[in-house]
């Protein structure tokens, strides 16, 4: 077991070239409590104290206010301990991770993936999360500033977007075939016609409409539509009631659709198909947002 001085040295060492925090009794005690909480939650996991203290140091370093004691008091120590063990390649930790989060992740993946690809996508995401593919596993990016499960849902959503983009690029040639598009669109000739002829118009309209939103509106929409967070989870981030988040989302969607309508009308002029294109854009709002946010990377 590491000494208090060794613990603090590992914690402060994670600050790299930045000014390291001075050791005070209050913060040192908070560091010890984090270790105790983590070990109590995961008594069967063997994580080197220096590695866990370094992870805690990286968590505090990310906080703009840099209040060492306050951050250590609110960090999700047990979740960070498990994530640290997984990042170190502990088979016991990965088994514990699967037991705690595997089923929820698989349900989320299943809802967003064609049935025939679900097993392959689940395996791909596990590799990215827990093993890495020419880079450190994504679980190593978790810093404990918030619970692990919502963070996992955000990461999985982004990995799914990446996987969908790869599949779309590989299927680009066949997507140009009208018969393939008809099948993809439920064999609806009018829907295929509108998508084939006005895709660029709708894409430009959505890009213009999203750019006109306030930064918070874009971010909240991304959390809900792309990352799949609930209004309760988003409310927790902003310290507001879920009902407030629902009002934010409704207002953002209303402004977005109004802007999309104006942009489409402006691009098409007096074309008789304006109302049909606007209706299609409204029906595909969430899909268009996922695609747009996915290509932009951030909201």
C-alpha positions, 0 to 999 in steps of 0.5 A: 500500500502506498504511503500518503506522500506517495499517493499525493506525488502520483496525484500531483504528477498527473498535472504534468507541466502545469503548476501542481497543487500544494498538499494540504490536509483537507485535500489529502483526506479527500484523496484518501476517501476516494481510494476508500470508496473505490476499494469498497465498491470494487474489493476484488479489483487490484488497481495500483494506487499510484495509477488511480491517484494519477487518474484522480489528478487528471480529473481535477486538472480538467476542472476550470476552477481547479478546486482540488478538495471540491472536485475530489469530493464529487468525483465518481470514484468507484466508476473511475476506479473501474475505468482505470482498471479496464484501461490497464487491461484487467480481465477481472475489471472487464468482466465486472464492466460487462456485468454492470454495463454490458446489457445496457450498452447492447440494448442501446446498440441494438436500437440503432443498428440493423439486426444483421449487423448488431453482433459485429457492431457490438464487437467493434464497439467493445474493441474501441472501448476496452482494448483500443485499435492502434490507440488507447481504449476509449475507456481511458478517456473517462475522468470521473466527472460524472457517472460512467453510464451516461458517459458510455452512452455518449461515447457509444453514440459517437462510435455508432455514428462513425460506424454508420458513416463507414457503412454509408461510404462503402455503400455509396455506389449502390446507393446511386442505384434508384432501385436500391433507394426505393427499397431503402425508402419503403418503395415509395417513389415520391419519397425517393424522388424528393430525396434524390432531387432535393437532398442538397437543398435539405442539407443546406437548409439544415446546416443554415438552420443549425448554425442559426441556433444558440450554442446551448440549443445546438448542444442540447439537441445533440445530447438528445438526438445524437447521444440519446441522453434522457431529459433527466440526464441533460437536466442533471448536466445543467442543474435544471428540472427535466421539464425545463429541458423539454421546453428547451428542446421544443423551442429549439425544434420549433426555431429549427423547423421554421428556419428550415422552411424559410431556407427551402422556400428561399432556395426553391422559390415558387416551386410547387413541391416546396410544401412536400420538401418541407414535410419530408425535412420535418419527417427526417429532422432527427436523421438529418441532425444526426448526419449533420452533427456527425460530420461536424464532430461537435455541436 
